[in-house]
Amino acid sequence: MDSREGEPETLTRFGRAREKYLMEHRKALYTSLLLKGTLWSHLTEIDQAANEQMDSLTAELAASEGVTERLKAENQMAWVGQMNNIRQRAEEIIMAELIYS
């Protein structure tokens, strides 16, 4: 039986970024996780947490800045610009707090 049963088959950008960070900057931790057989579960846990945090942080920032469906209907380009800015800031926060820690 596969030890990854019930877990995602692939990682999103957050899981891949965490793996790359560990390989390049935390080699001892990477090797330890790999040898213990817990690297995949670590990466999927970080990946899932980062994606959940991305969704909630994006929604929270959009609400606090008044980026609503009404704005989307009235001025789609302004909405897209503001949402892109919000997503970028949320991603920077997640990278600093979860991926590069």
C-alpha positions as CSV (number, residue, x, y, z in Angstrom):
1,M,0.0,0.0,0.0
2,D,1.3,3.5,-0.9
3,S,2.2,5.6,2.1
4,R,0.8,8.7,0.3
5,E,-2.7,7.3,0.1
6,G,-5.2,10.1,0.7
7,E,-2.6,12.8,0.1
8,P,-2.3,14.9,-3.0
9,E,-0.3,13.4,-5.9
10,T,1.6,16.6,-6.5
11,L,2.6,19.8,-4.7
12,T,1.5,23.3,-5.6
13,R,4.0,26.2,-5.8
14,F,4.2,26.5,-2.0
15,G,5.2,22.9,-1.5
16,R,7.8,23.0,-4.3
17,A,9.2,26.3,-2.9
18,R,9.5,24.7,0.6
19,E,11.4,21.7,-0.9
20,K,13.7,24.0,-2.8
21,Y,14.4,26.1,0.3
22,L,15.2,23.1,2.4
23,M,17.5,21.6,-0.3
24,E,19.4,24.9,-0.7
25,H,19.4,26.4,2.8
26,R,18.5,23.7,5.3
27,K,20.4,20.7,4.0
28,A,20.6,18.9,7.3
29,L,16.8,19.2,7.9
30,Y,16.1,18.1,4.3
31,T,18.3,15.1,4.7
32,S,16.9,14.2,8.1
33,L,13.3,14.4,6.8
34,L,14.2,12.4,3.7
35,L,16.0,9.6,5.7
36,K,13.1,9.4,8.2
37,G,10.6,9.1,5.3
38,T,8.7,12.2,6.5
39,L,9.7,14.6,3.8
40,W,6.6,14.1,1.7
41,S,4.2,14.5,4.7
42,H,6.1,17.7,5.7
43,L,5.9,19.2,2.3
44,T,2.2,18.3,1.8
45,E,1.4,19.7,5.3
46,I,3.2,23.0,4.5
47,D,1.6,23.1,1.0
48,Q,-1.9,22.6,2.4
49,A,-1.4,25.2,5.2
50,A,0.0,27.7,2.8
51,N,-2.9,27.3,0.3
52,E,-5.5,27.6,3.1
53,Q,-3.7,30.7,4.5
54,M,-3.5,32.2,1.0
55,D,-7.3,31.8,0.6
56,S,-8.2,33.3,3.9
57,L,-5.6,36.1,3.9
58,T,-6.7,37.1,0.4
59,A,-10.3,37.3,1.4
60,E,-9.4,39.1,4.6
61,L,-7.3,41.7,2.8
62,A,-9.9,42.2,0.1
63,A,-12.7,42.8,2.7
64,S,-10.6,45.2,4.7
65,E,-9.7,47.2,1.6
66,G,-13.2,47.3,0.2
67,V,-12.5,45.1,-2.9
68,T,-16.0,43.7,-3.4
69,E,-18.1,42.1,-6.1
70,R,-19.7,45.5,-6.5
71,L,-16.4,47.0,-7.5
72,K,-15.8,44.0,-9.8
73,A,-19.2,44.7,-11.6
74,E,-18.6,48.5,-11.8
75,N,-14.9,48.7,-12.6
76,Q,-13.4,45.3,-13.5
77,M,-9.9,46.6,-14.3
78,A,-9.6,48.4,-11.0
79,W,-10.8,45.2,-9.2
80,V,-8.3,43.0,-11.1
81,G,-5.5,45.4,-10.3
82,Q,-6.4,45.5,-6.6
83,M,-6.8,41.8,-6.3
84,N,-3.5,41.1,-8.0
85,N,-1.9,43.5,-5.5
86,I,-3.6,41.7,-2.6
87,R,-2.6,38.3,-3.8
88,Q,1.0,39.3,-4.2
89,R,1.1,40.7,-0.7
90,A,-0.5,37.6,0.7
91,E,2.0,35.4,-1.1
92,E,4.9,37.4,0.3
93,I,3.5,37.0,3.8
94,I,3.1,33.2,3.4
95,M,6.5,32.8,1.9
96,A,8.1,34.6,4.8
97,E,6.1,32.9,7.5
98,L,5.7,29.3,6.2
99,I,8.1,28.6,3.4
100,Y,11.3,30.4,4.5
101,S,11.1,29.6,8.2
